[in-house]
Amino acid sequence: MKKFLPILFLCMICILSSVGVAAANEKSDDKPNVYVVQIDSEIDNTTVDLVEKAINEANLGMADLLIVEVNTYGGYIDSAISIKDDILTSPIPIVTFVNKQALSAGSLISVAGEKLFMSPGSTIGAAEARLGEEKADEKTMSAWVSELKSTAEARGKDPDIMAAMADDTIAIEGLVEKGRLLTLSDAQALKYGISDGSMKNYGEISTAMGVDMGTVQMVEASGLEKFAAFICNPVVSGMLISIGLLGIIIELLTTAFGVAGVVGVCSFALYFTGHMVVNSAGWVAVVLFILGVVLMIIEGFVTPGFGIPGIAGGISVLASIYLVSSSWQVATISIIVALIVACIIVGISMKNKKTRGIWKKFILHDKTDNESGYTSPNMDNMLYMGKEGVSLTPLRPAGEVDIEGNRVDVVTEGDFIEVGVKVLVTALDGTRIIVKRVIN
């Protein structure tokens, strides 16, 4: 029996292997040949990662076609350009499908596909580059218009029409007048050669591309990627920066119980983790942040003051934030908000005498009161300057004189003056009134 056990074990392996091969063959027969990825939110670094993921999966799955469905109001220009480059250099055929709208940065992605299809009632255009609420500067506009034109030329479409979507100085007779941005309906896009057809669904697109649709594989972001996308949202990122900076500043400058520091570090941990997942945060930024925090800890706890470690640490932390942030405006606003709130809290803490040693450099702690041996000039003595009086006591050199009916303590310049002699106030020295003899 012992002799047959190895043979039996070998047979079982062969059987299981055969079953596995059969299952694999069955699965391969049913493998998806059409992949779909949807761009249905603001275009940013998370969108870039999602499209790259779709291209890689479709390539590994030996797909016949990848459909990039676009339904967006736009987003960041640099992210749109990255997606455009990925589409143009893809090893598998990619078509774009405008479902509802492809505005602003979405128009560049849409025109990058080998074919561009649009659903009935959809639109494309209104692609002016903007920085916040303002139109982008001339340099940015020129580069953006060039991207639209060159991509259109690469796909055999009219570059002037694409340029008119971003530049309101371009007029095209019968289509758009000067001073207005171009936005095309699906019918207009088809008429002027921007769209390659009006399609309602993936099946119609597959048929138009000569592909048997079969099973459709939707490529979606994982739970971690969705969480990272949430973290990288400009509003959320801004809040995390503000909370993180606020926590660290409060911890360093006030005698808190450590809660503020923990909250601050956790906020920055979320901030950097989210951006690293979407590949917008390199290790350089992380190292800069850690180095900055270490330097500020040295400044706040080891050598309290306001010297080189504190300044270098602050610069290092700020540099790491700007390196990671998708927008310098978001980073700047968040930093300003954090500093304002921190100043208010530190002010309250100073009032309650709960600040650390770093503020001793800016606060005068010594008292110049009478108890400490300091005296201040009596401002009423200024009234006697330049006036005459009569000595009531001998001045040796100190004594008393009558000035306009007031008995005043005075001191001479060093001379002895008898009683009943006229004197003149010549100077004030602190609390002393200095007089001299009046010579007739």
Steps between C-alpha positions, in 0.01 A plus 500: 500500500788732581641438151174610336454820703753706296340378178152585630619844608654560154176396330300743714735783404456415131120491535489829685732655243276382217197648673686826551606516135146428389365771730760742373412418139132544578573835665722608211218429257285735706767762556391859452613656173357846563611703801331820617628772733281794600621856561200643680650749748762773517813411305799476734785264590258230615344507151844456346560192715159355412558533124850354528354211700239440228761501223722255689213263581365512145849434362561206737155363414580529130185705448388598153379841610508744791220756525573814700162645593515873571242692700675788675503876540880500489785508747874552512681565172814302588290195591306524171826520305634190678185305410519624141859375475401160643220466245716601204774251594273213606594155363130415457229686305326769707186688404339778699127525564358835606194422709325829594794745505873527443577854604826681567779244562258222400506624139873422465454146631205443269678605183800279587319172425548317172130567449276744682135406543233713666162409645190689381464829686862512616738796466872567471701821537516807731865416562649833606790453743433670833680558827227518764239745377739680266611422147845343489801707400609525139777242537266237645231576241746469213627161622145372560374604155805333344414175682146505361617577146780243489276226641230581245756486218628163628145362469424664165257759636477875440751668736341845464166373629667349806699820554179707486371302799776650714581834334218754466707712259453236229201544271375231262243617247162340549609331820627745763561874508794678659466553873313173568628153587393215275282219635368238257191281527532137390340588165735794442803295603403233247432758226840667541698178535586518869277202583517172309143401572196526725474194726265406782691220675808282512344244268458750217856622551638144488308428181627821340857395587446151361534334838276225635418652836448179698575562869566858608753555776445820699821636649434680828707642779557275800380594848846631587516701178157651564608592851817658358289692248292635788815603687641670190188708446618865524251581777592194709872548437473862605324403824764236578782749442332757727428249777848349473684832518271627774558190713878516467516874568279473809702206629829683457394836637258418779509272800236265364451136596620350170156470337565786257828345387343156448214649297747704294724205419200277417364768264831519315527119495162484322604783268825337388358146489216606273731682263752215495226256398426718197872545433499876554721484808857382472727390782685830473192685628450249781864520608483880494191495720650258755825700508303820554301356790817367665667840472197676649489250787865578571414870494195468721615248758878458494627853437201731553541826313459619146811398313629309200332161579156659526537707183646209300230265630222738403641547150539123459138428601362772271714374209365145545141631496555696179674204333201274563208739459317490167459877514726762658191714558339231716823453696547873553143561618518203737830618648370854553183372669705275729735781597215741578320248719830403666577864581160538665546187709857592595379846601242345731763265636740787568228683689458195720879454533500166319765555236832326456845659520513595131292811568739630768702650218210727414361585845646748751477326836697753712300763690614861532275590792574675830525170684781400267687823565390686188339843499334687223488876449192682628339652194362784720858625553505604136275789603786657700753501218635854443310654791634704794450441871633600843699269726312413819790306652871507447590306183808285586452410221154350567216687663161652441385797298173678440393496135173678432374416848605133483760358742736300276804284575796606288876462468755757386767449237745470791498845655384594851199734499367678806136542605298770314707493182340498153571183299425382145405146395758409234459124452314181592690178578263213571309607811743782581433867429829688450527869576761776504532842660342788311756779458342844472 
